[in-house]
């Protein structure tokens, strides 16, 4: 999956002895997930093993080696029309369609019902899918890292922060334990606290708004999902944490029956 800021990978793991500590059972074989910057040496990738791909971020340009590789594998690209959700508008990002369908399908294994998917990455997208499997709208706003970057770029005195996902998660857990002042004096901490709490509040409010319409299960996915989880717990908002919904859906909808 070509994202806005990174490329995201799901690799089937050979169960004959490979390390499966980071794998989940999603399909015939467990999967290992990884995330990387735009590959600078695409010729080193095992393109022949690529079973399916999709893109919501920038595709390689004609001058980049990866462009030719992806063009050769265009038959394996997954398009929006192949995602089995009803009433999908043609302009919807395929990442939102994938996470919406996968959350709705998994919720169906638990008895069914409507879902709200909070995909917390470069953008925070809230995607609503009704109980019958129809896209029902959503909300969009900048994600935590985008907000932090914008503050640094758009102001004269604030620093430019680029938090790693692991650091952000640890920061959220520490804040939830009140080891970090929720009203910090330090500028950098004030920026992190403000942006993280703002995103968590948007997710919580979106879920609460939907409860007035119909019972809706919240599914939390994306790179910042683990960081938001303890803050939602503090707000007593129930959720299902599934950071790799988009890749799981891409694997499930791949037409190639092989491994």
N, C-alpha and C positions, 0 to 999 in steps of 0.2 A: 504494500500500500504506500503510494507516494503521498505524504502528508505535506502540510504547509511549511514545517520546519525540519522534518526528519523523514527518513524512509523507515518503514515498519515491516518486520519480517516474521513469518511463522514457518517453522521448519518441522517436518515430521521426524520423530525420533525412532530409531530402530530399537525395538524392545529387547534385543538380544544381549543387552549389557550396557547400552549408552546411559549417560547420566540423565535422569528424568526429574531431578529435584525442582526444576523450574517449569515443568510441563503440566499441562492439564489434559484430561481426557475429553477431547472434542473431536469425534470422528473415529475412524478405524485405528489410527495411531495417536499416541500422545503428541503434543506440540510443544516446541520450545520457541519462545518469543524473544525478539531482539529489536533494538531501535538504533539507528545510525544516522549520521549526517548524510547529505547528498554525496554519493560515492565519487571520490576523485579519480579512482582507478576502476571503472566499471568493467574493464576487460578481465579483471581478476575474479569477477563473480561467476558463479556456476549457472549461467543463463539457461543451459539445457535442462536444469532441474526445476525451472520456474513453472509452476502448475497454473497459477492465475495471478493477475495483478489488476489493480485499480488505482485511480489517481484523483485526488482532490486538490493537491498542490501543483506547483509549477512542473511541467514536463521538461525534460532535457531539450535544449534547442538543437537545431540542425548541425551546429558545429561541435556538439558534444558526442563522444563515442557512445554513450548510453542511448542516444536517440535512435541510432541504427538498430541496436539490440532490441529495444522495445518495439520498434516498427516491425521487426521480423516476428515478434511474438504478439502482434496485434490481435490475432485470433483468440488469444488467451486472456484478453482484457475483459473485465467484467464491467458492464454498463448498467446505468440506473434502471433501464427497462427489465433487467433480469432479476431485480430484487422483488420478491413476491409480496409486496405490500400494496394495498389498494389505495387509490386516489393520490398517487405520488405526482406532484407537479414536476414538469420537465426540467425546471431550473434547480431542483433540490440537489445539494451535494450528496454524492454517493456515500460518503462517510456517515452522514446522518441517516440515510436509508438503511445502510448495513447495520448500524447499532440499534436502530429502531426495530428492524425485523428480528434480529437475533434476541433482543431482550423480550420482545413479544412472544417469540417462539419458545424461549426458555420459561417464560411465565406460564405459557400454556401447559408445560409439563408439570406445573404446580397447581393446576386447577383453572388457569386462564385469568383473564381480566385485562384492563387497560394498563399501560405503562407510560412512565415518563423517564426518558433517558437523559441523564446529565453527562455530557461528554466534555471533560475538562482538559483541554489541551491549549494550543495556541489561541483558540477561541473557546468560550464556554457556549455550547449549544444545548438547549433544552428541546428535546424532540418528543412529542406526544403521539402515541399510537393507541387508538381505541380498542376496546375489547374484541371487536370483530376483525381487527387487523388492518384498519385504515389509518393512513397518516392524518393527523388532526391538528397540525400546526406546531408552533414552538416559539422559542425566544433565542436571540443571539446577543452576545456581548463579548468584549475582550477577555481572554483568559488571564490568569495571574501573571505569567511571564510577559505577556503582551502589555499589560497595565504597567508593570514595573519598568519595562523598556521604554514605554511611552513617557512615563514620568521623567526618566533620565534624559530622554531626547528632547522633550518639549519645555524643560525648565532650565534655568541658569545655574541653580545651586544644588539640585538633587543629583545623587550619583546614578550612574547607569548600572543596574543590577541584572545579572544573568544567572538566576539560581538554577542549580541542578535539581532534577526531580527528587533525588535522594535527600538532598539538603532541605528542600521544601517540605518533604514529608516529616523529617525529623523536627523541623521548626514547628510544624503544626502540632505534632505530638507533645513537644515541650510546652507550647502555648496552652494546649488543652490541660496540661497538668499545672498550669499557672507558674511554671518555672520562668516564663517570659512575661513581663508586664504587659497586660492588654492595652495599656496606655503608655507606651514607651517614650522616653525622652530622646533616645538615640534616633537619628534620622533614618538610618537604614532599617532598623527594626520597625519604626513607625510605618515605613512604606510596605514592608512585608506583612505586618499585621493588618494594615488597612486593606490591602488588595486581597489577601487570603480570606479575611472575614467577609469582605464584600461579595466575593464569589460564593462562599458558603451560604450567605444570607439569600442570595439570588436563587440558589438551588432550593433552599428550604421554603422560600416564599412561593416559588413555582409549584412545588409539591402541595403545599397547603391550599393554594388557589384551586387546584384540581380536585381536592377532596370534597369541595362544595358541589362539584358537578357529577362525579362518579368515583367510586373507590379506584385508586390508582397506585400501582407499585412503582417505587423509585429505584432505578438501576443506575449505578455510578460507574463510569468508565473513563478512559483517557489517562494520560500521564500524571495529572495532578489528582486523580481520584483517591489514592491512598492518603494524600495530605488533607483532603476535605473530609474524609471519613470520620475522624475523631471529633471534628467540629459539628458535624451533623448529629453525631451521637449525643453531644452536649445539648443540642437543641431538641433532642428526643424525636428526631426524624428517622423513621425506619428506612433502610436501604439494602440493596443487594450490591456488593462490591464485585465488579467483573471488569478489570482494567483492559482486557483485550477483546472486547465484543466485536469490534470491526474486523479484526483478523480472523476470529472464529467464524464470523459470517462469511468472509471471503473464502475460507476453506470449505465451509458447508455448501456454498453455492457453486463451487467449482465444478465444471462439467466433466473434467477428466477423472475417470474412475480409478486410475492408478495412484500409487503412493507418491 
